Amino acid sequence: MKTNPRNFLGGIFLLTSLWLSAADKPLPACNRMRFEALPGSEQAMVGAKLEGSNISRTEGYVTLATIKDAPAAKTWTEVKFDNAKLYRWLRLSMPAGSTLKMGKVEIFANDQLLADDGKGAKFTPFVEGKDAVNDSAIGFDLFATATPNRPAFSPAESDLGGPTDVTLSGPRGATIRYTLDGSTPTADHGETYTKPIHIDKNTTITAITIAPDRAAPSLAVPVTYLLKEQTKPGLFTAHIGNSLTGTCGNFWRYARTAGYAHHQESFLRPGALTRENWAVATGDYKNDKLANAKEMQSQKRGTPTWDEYWSKIGKVDLITLQPRDFDLDKEIAAEISFIRKFREKSPDLQPWLYCEWVEMKRARPTDNGTIPSFQMKKTFPALTWEESMSAMLLYVEELQHRLGEQLHEGKPAHIIPSALAMGWIKNMIDHGQFPGVKPGSFYPLLFNDQVHPASGPIHNSANGAYLVDLTWYSAFYREAPEGKTQPIETTFTPEQARTIERLAWDVIKNYPDCGLYEEGKEPCGKPQFSSDGKVITLKSSTPGAWFRYTLDGTTPTRTRGYVYCGAISVQPGIQVQAIAYKSGMADSAVSSQ
């Protein structure tokens, strides 16, 4: 392709003008804020601090301004201060010990609005090193102004016909650093880009730009190039749900780092139940106020309509549904409707029920022990996070059981027990068994807020999503992710990434419904009980054994009862019985406490 010299020179002139114009602009360093206190909290705001950090959203904060006088009620108060330094993360916190929530906040660089309740990546800060949210603070991630533009790749992410040289580019004056092992480059980690990178095999490049006038490196960009002769055929998967299914929006990327040309299409609506998504798909949301409100919110965000989504769907290998409606009949009816709809195009598809986790406050009916189970005569409240994960899985197993009674055609639905992975990773962290992480750091390490795992560079990591995505990978591709997937966009060390990969595989391999479980002849060692009077723990002489347990006197099996995630709370009236099992072995005898 020939280039017109005039167009070329004109482009150079335009770029030069833009660079000079950008250089003349002052850096958008925060030096002013406005706030409106919540009624009754005016006096309590004395001593509140605006802080900035370039380390992370939980660490490395320095004070930029302190509120010295009580603001007037029902009015905006402005505070100006000297600051010429860019910060990526800003937070306004009430004084230590305050339990009052923060009101409205706007932050500025002179007259430039940097963020408010409707602009910028707002977040509720975690308490540093603790699984607790600081409700008396408001935080903003100013990546759009505090970090340079992300690097560009040429060619763009693609399937290559043969060896290729990849060129990286970034803002003028910026340094580009990159890695080839899936780790996230930093100012101190990774190779400095100086020349095109020669690709002669499947390769994932993760790159950032570092600009001298910006507060922090750019958001990371991972790109995976697959060479034609080395590419493995991937699955085409469809997904129905809400933002917790959206946690796996980049699942295809992890499959691609393992060499699979995976394709996925998701139909997601904020907070939606399955029946609400079905109401949107059929147009009945007009008669469903809740679904209608959520659909209007989705359309404002530019999400696809059902017709737009359905036009992309051809033959799919599997579909995931995200059950969370505790009206079991309505949940099952919607699941059946979606499965039958997709089978119009894909009669042989495999349905999967995606077992999500619960919110930090753990107030679902499953947490309260009010959802019936065909497996036991009685269920009990979940008093720990681990038990909440077990209870959520028990609910999904109940749905699967009832679904099987009503939907007889096609392959029966399987379960992705992602909640079990969440139960065990928290237990590991709390007991100091996750390398390099302090006990009590489960939420700050893995979550964006009180329910959504961190799932991309905008959250400063995809740490939580990596664990969930690998449960999907293990279940769908029926192989261990370790040594195959790469931990792109995470902050994990190599040892931490291996721990996550092994946990995901262990969960899927040892959950019989995923289809990878193997029966053996040598029995597992019987469960052994220990208790401190509040929590009962189980162990076995068999390393890596899993446990199912019941609390109502029902005899457990490897497919009946709660799946143990590291804790059983002592409660009035419980009769604990447990069984140990492990893929490749025979089940143990039942133990009773």
N, C-alpha and C positions, 0 to 999 in steps of 0.2 A: 504494500500500500504506500503510495507516495504522499508526502507532506507538503502542503502549500507553504512556501517560505514566509509569505506575509502572515499567514495564520500562526506559524511557529513563532516568528518574532513578536507578533502581537500577544501571544500567550506568555512569552517571557516577560514582556513589559507589564502585563497584567499581574503576573505573579510577583514581580519585583515591587510593584506598587502596593500590593496587598501586604508583603512582608514589611515594607517601610511604614505603612499605615499601622500595622500591628505593633511595630516597635515603638511608635510614637504614643501609643495608648498606655496609660498608667495600669499597673497590675491591679487586678480586682481584689485587693486585700481588704478584709472586713475592718472597718473603723467606725461603724455606726450601727445601732440597732434601735428598734421600736418594739414596745411590748404593751400588752393590756392585761393587767392582773385579773384573775378570776375574782368575782365578788367575795369579799371576806378574807382574801389572802394578801391584801395590800401590805400590811405591816410585816407579814411573814416573809416578804420578798427582800427585806433588808438583809444584805449579805449574799444574795444570789449572785452567781458568777457566770460570765460568758467565757468559755474556754475553747482553745483550739489545739488540734493534734495533727501531726503528719505521720504518726506511727500506726494507729488503727482506731476503730471506733470506740475501743474500751481503754486504751492505754496511751500514755505519752502526752496528756493534756497539760497546757500551761494557761494561766489566767490572763485574759485580755482586758476584762473590765469587771468591776464589782458594783452592784447597786447599793448605794450608800443611804438613800432616803426612801421612805415609803412612798410609792406612787399614788396619785390621786385615783379615786374610785371611778370606774366606768369611763375611763379615758385612756388615750395612748400616751405613753411616756417615751421620750427619746433620750438615748445615751450616746455621746460621741467620745471617742478615745483615740489615742495615737497608736497606729499599727501599720507597718508597711510590709509585713510578712504574709505570704499566702498560706492558708491552712486548708487542707482537704476536709477535715472533720471539725465541725463547730457544735457546741452544746451549751445551752443555758440551763443551769441547775439551781434549784432552790437550795438554801443553806442546808448543811449536813444535819440530818435528824428530822427534817421537815417531811410531813406526810401529805402536804397539800400539792395538788397538781399545778403545773404551769399553765398559764393562759395562752394568749396569742402572741406570736413572735415574728418579727421581720428583721432580716439582717441585710446590711448594705455595704458596698464599697463606694463611699461618697454618696452620689445619688443613684448608683446602680443597684437595683434590688437583686440580691444574690439568691435569696430563698425566703419563703414564708410557708404557710400551711398548704398553699396550692402550687408552689413552685419549688423545684429542687427535690432531691431524694431525702425526704424526711424520715427519721427513724426514732424509735424510743430507745434510749441507751440502756444497755445492760450494766449492772453493777460489776465493776472489774473483778474478774476471777470468781464470780458467784453466779449460780443459776437463779438470778433475780433481776427483775426489770426495775429501773429507777423511774417510777411514774411521776416523780417530781422534776423531770427534766425533759427537754426537747432537743433532738439532735438533727443535724443536717450534713449530708455528704455532698460536698461541692465539687465532685469530680469533673463536672462540665466546665468549670472555670479554673479549678486549681491544678488540673492535670493537662498535659499536652494532648494533641490529637493522636489517636492510635495509629500504629504503623499500617501501611498498605502493602499488599503482596501482589506480585506479578510473576506468573499468572495467578489468578484468583484460585481459591480452593476448587479442585477439580480432580477427575480421574485422568491420569496422564497415559499417553500412548507409549512413552518410553522415557529414558533419562532426560532430565530438564534442569536448567539453571533457574533458581528462584531469586528474584530481586525484591528487596525490602526498601521502603522509603518512608520518610516521616517529615515532620515540620523542619523548617530551616534552622540549622544550628543544634538540632537534637541528636542525641546519641541513641542508637538502636541496640538493644541487647536481646539475645534469643537463646533458647534451649532446644534440645532435640530429644529430651528424655521425659517430657510431659510436665516437668516442674515449672513453676512460674518464675521467670527471670526477675531480678531486682537490680538495684544499683550495684550490689556486691556479688551477684550470682548470675551466671550465664556468660555466653560469648558476646563480645562486641562485634557488631556487624561491620565488615569492611569491604566485602566483595560478595557477588552472588553465591548462593548455596547450591551446590550440585546435588540433585536428587537422582539416585539410581535404584532406590527401593522405597517401599511404603515408608513415609516419613511424616511425623508431626512436628511442626515448628511453632513454638510459642514465643511471641515477641512483644516488647514494650518499647516506648520511646521515653527518653529522659531529657527534658529541656532545662537549661540553666535558670530560666525565669519562672519555672513552675514549682509548686510545692511538693509534688510527688510524681512518681512515674505514671504514665498513662495506664488505662485499663489494659489488661493483657488480651492479646488476640491469638487464639490457637487455630492453626490451619493444618489439615491433614491431606496429604497428597497420596493417592493410591495409584500404583502402576498397574496397567491392564493385566499383565500376566501374573501379578501377585495378589490381585483383589479376590476376596472370597464373596460368593453371592450372599447378599444380606436379606433380611426380612422386610416386608412391607407391613407396618403395624398401624392400627387406628386406636385412638384414645379419646374417651369421653369422661369429662369430669370438671374440676375447678382448679384453683391455683395449686392444690397439692398434687394433682396430676401434672400441672405445669412445672412442678419441681423437676420432673423428668423431661422437660422440654428439650434438653440437650443430650438426651440419652443416645440419640443417633451419633453424636460426636464421639462418645466413649466407644460405641461399637465400631465406629470408623477407625479410631486409633488402634483397634485390634485387627484391622484389615477388612472389616465387613462393610459392604456398600449398603448400609441400612437406610431405609426411608420410613418416615413416620408422619402422620397427619393427626392433629389434635383438635377437638372441638371442646373448648373450655369456656365457662362462664363463672364470674366471681361468686364464690361461695355456694355454687349451685348443687342441689341434690340431683340425683339421676332423673327423678320425675320432672324436675324443672327443665333440665336439658331436653327431655323428651317433649315437653310442652312447647319449647322453642322450636324443636325440629318439626313438629306437626302444625305449628301455628296456633296451638291452643293457649300459648302464653298470654294471648289477648284476654283470656278469661281467667287467668291466674295472676293475681296482683303481684305476688312475690316474684314469680318468674318474669313477669312483664317489667317490673322495676329493675331487675338484674339485667334483663336483655337491653333495656334502654341504656344502662350504664356500660354494657359491653359495646354497644354501637358507638357510644361517645368515644370509646377507646380505639375504635377502628378494627375490632375483631370481626372475623368473617361471619356472614350469615350462614344458616344451615345449608341453603342452596349452594352457596359458594363452596362450602366445605364438602358437601356431598358430590359436587362435580369433580373433585380431586380424587375421589375414592373409586378405585377399580377393584381388582382382586386383592384382598388383604389376607395375611397369614394369621393374624390374631387381632383381637380387640381387648382393650382393658376398660373396665367400668369401675367407678370409684364409689362403692356403697357407703352411705353415711346417714341415711334416713331411718329413724328408729320406728317409723310406721312400716313394719316389715312387709305388709301386703302391698303398699304403694311402691316400696323399693323393688320388690320382686317383679311387679307388673311392668315397671319401667325397664328393668334389666331384660326381661323377656322381649319387650318391644324392640329394644335396640339390637339384641342378638338376631332376632328374626329379620329386622331391616337390613343388617349387614350381610346376612346369609342370602339375601336376594342376589347379591353380587358375588358372594364368596361362600358357597354351601359348605365348604370343608374347613372354615375358619375355627380357630381355637379361642373360646372366651376365657378371660382371666378376670378375677375379682381382686382389685388392688386394695390390700388392707393398709390403710393409713394409720397414723398415730393420732394422739389427741392433743388438745391445747395444754399449755402450761398449767392452767387452773384445774384441769381434769374434772370437769363437771358434766360429762355426758351420762346418759342413762347407763351405759356400760360401766362407767366408773362407779355409779351408785348401785350396781348389781341388780338392776330392775329389768334387764332383758332376758327372757327365758332361753334355755338351751335344751335341745333334744338329748344332749349328752348326759345331763345330770338333772336330778330332781330339784336342785336349788343352786342359785348363784349368790355370790357374796360381793360386798363393795370392794373396790380396788383402792387400797390405802397407800400405795406407792406407784411411782411411774412405771416400774417394771410390771406390776400387776395390771395397770391400766392397758399396757400393750397386750398382755395376755387376754384381757377381757374384750378388747377391740377385735382380736382375732377370733375369739369365741363367737362374737356377733356375726362376723363374716362367714364363719363356718355354719352358723345357723341359717343364714341366707342361702348359702350353697346347698345345704340339705333340702330346704324348701324349694329352691329353684329346680333341683333335680327331680323332685316329685311332680313338678308342673311342666317342665320343658323336656320332652322325651326325644326330640329329633336332634341330630347332630352330636358333636363332641360335648361331653359334660364340661361345665366350667371348672377351672382350677383357681387356686388362690396364690397370689404373690404375698408372702407374709413379711412385708417391709417393716411392719410394726415390731416384729421380733428383733430385727437388726437394731432398731432404735432402743428397744428395751435393754439389749445387751451392751450397746456402746455406752449408754449412760451408766450402767452398772460397772463397767470396766473403768470409766473415768472416775466415778465416785470412790472406787476402791484402789485408785492409783495404779491401775493395770494397763492404762493407755500410755505409751511411751512419750515422755516429755510434756505431759499435760497435768496441771494441778487438779486434784479432786474439786468438784464443784464448778468446773468450767464447761460442762456439757453444752449449755445454751450459748455462751459467748463463742465457743469454738465452732459449733455446727449450725446455729440458727441465725436468721435475719431478724426475727421478732419472736412472739410467744407461740407461734404455730408453724411458720414457714421456714424450712431449712434454707440456709444460704445456698444460692443456686447460680451464681455467676459473678463476674468481676465487679458488677455494680454493688454487690453485697460485700465486696472485698475478698470474696472467696466463693468456691462452690463446694465447700467442705461437706456440708450436710447432704447436698444433692449427690455427691460422689457415692456415698454409702447407699442411698436409695437407688440410684441408677444401676449400681452393681448388683443389687438384688434382682432387678429387671434383667440385666445382662445374663446373670447366672441361670435364671429361670428360662429365658427365651432361647439363648444360644447353648444351653446345657453344657457349659464348661466353666472351669474356674477362671476368674478374670486375672489372677495374679500372673504376671509375666506377659500379659496380652494387652490389657487396657492401660492407658496412661492417665495419671491424675491431673489432667489439665485444669487450669483455673483454680486449683486448690492451693492452700498454704502448707500442705502436709510435707513432712520430711519423708525420705524414702522408707524409713522404718514405720512411720505412721501410715503411709499409703499401703504398705504391705499388710499391716494389721487390719485396715479397712477392707482390703480385698479378700483376705482370708475369712473375715467375719461374714461378709456377704455370701461367700461360697458355702461356708459352714451352715448358715441359716437355710439356704435353699436345698443343699444336698441332704440335710437331715429333716426336712419337712416333707413327709411322705407324699402329700398331695401334689408336689411339684414334679413328681415322676422320675426323680433321680435316685430315690431311696433303694438300697439293695439289702435284702435279707441275708443273714448269715447263720452259722450254726453255733458259734461260741457266744454264750449269753453275756450281756453287760453285767457288771457288778451291781448288786442291789443298791437302791438309794439309801443314803445315810443322812440322818437328821441332826441338826444342831440348832440351838436357839438361845437368844439372849433375853427371852421373855417378851420381846416385841416383834422380832423378825425371825422366821425359820429359814435356814438355808439348807441346800441339798448338795451332796457330793457322792461320787461313786469311785470305786477302785479302777474303773475304766476311764482313762484320759479322754476328754472330749465328749463324754456322754451327755445326752439330752434327757429331759425329764418331762413327763406329764403328771399332773396331780389333780386330785379332787378334794373338796372340803366338806362334802355332804354324805360321805360314806359310800358313794358310787365307786365301783372298781375302775381305776384308770387303765387305759391302754395307750399305745403310741398315737392313736387317733381319737382318744376320748379324754376330756379334761382340759384344764388350763395348761398351756405350754409354759414351763418355768423359765423366767428371765433373770433369776438371781435373788429373788426375795419373795417370801410368803408371810404376810402379816398375821400375827396372832390375833384372833377375833373370837368373841364368845360363840360357842356352839359348833366350832369347826371340828371335823374329823379328817385329818390329813392322811391321804394315801397317795403313794407315788410309784411310778415305774420308770426305769432307765432304759434308754434305747440309743442306738447309733447305727448309721448306715454301714452295712457290711457285717453286722452282728445280729444275734438273736436278742429279743427283749429280755430284760431281767424279770425276776419274780417281783410281785408287788410288796412294797414296804408300807407299814402303818406306824404312825407316830404314837 
